[in-house]
Amino acid sequence: MQALVDAIARDPEFGFLLLFLGGLFLIGMARFLRLQARRRVMEDTPTSRIRSATQGYVELIGQARLMDGPPILSPLSHTACAWWRFKVEKKEKDDDGTRWVVVRQGTSSSLFLLDDGTGECVIDPDGAIVEPAFRRTWLGATPQPGGGLSAPWMNAGDYRYTEEMIQAGERLYALGWFTSVDGLQVSPQEITRDLVIAWKNDPSLRQRFDANGDGRLDEVEFAALREAAQRHAHDLQQEQALLPQTHLLRADPQGRPFLLSTHDQQQLARRLRLHAWLWLVAALAALGVLVHLVTEGVPAG
């Protein structure tokens, strides 16, 4: 041990190398275990149907759909889609050569739908691990791409654009926390309370119940306002009872993987397995070099 300490004192770069190898081993093992755990969760969670899915952690498979409202457009190519992620990089040259530096990137947080034929589920992609099959890269001369696309190997500019998307109609695999919400989950008392507060604070509505016109609601006038709010709350709840449930898939509050992918499920599992084993090989290689340097590379004191 003293020989190792002396070697690091003589050559600080040797110490940094040992730290780097140790860090690579730890990171590699952590990534291996995380990816393996993610794959096992995928393989062990049965596929549910939206119409009969239980509340909690579920796996859904269907097609990506758009919700009503303004279209979701990718920032670089302005393509209509259900979800997007982009990155803009700039080519920089220095003494070590050429490298690409990220200057701008972003990820969509807009809601969209998954339709499996038995129902629709709103997807909240915030916090999701997204693996889209659609990915394209092209080059240009400005930070914001213009006209057409050019292949990255054509050296057509100093900016490189990368865009990934989930498009409407694509097959979508989803694993996350499933909840169903309907209007009847809000009690008539809660609706009445909110209406009373809102009406009291609205001068035009409050005036309707101010029978004597003194600008204040006495006990009788307030009772009339409350009775009207109760009737309106009852009508609202009757209307909400006719509406279908809203299903939502979002990040798991317990921290389990929240996955969205347009890759085939089996293909995605194979990718996770391959990446996990590559990280394990890197970790073990780093450990082997570290052990060799510590045991063989340090001369005996």
Disulfide bonds with the S-S distance in Angstrom:
none
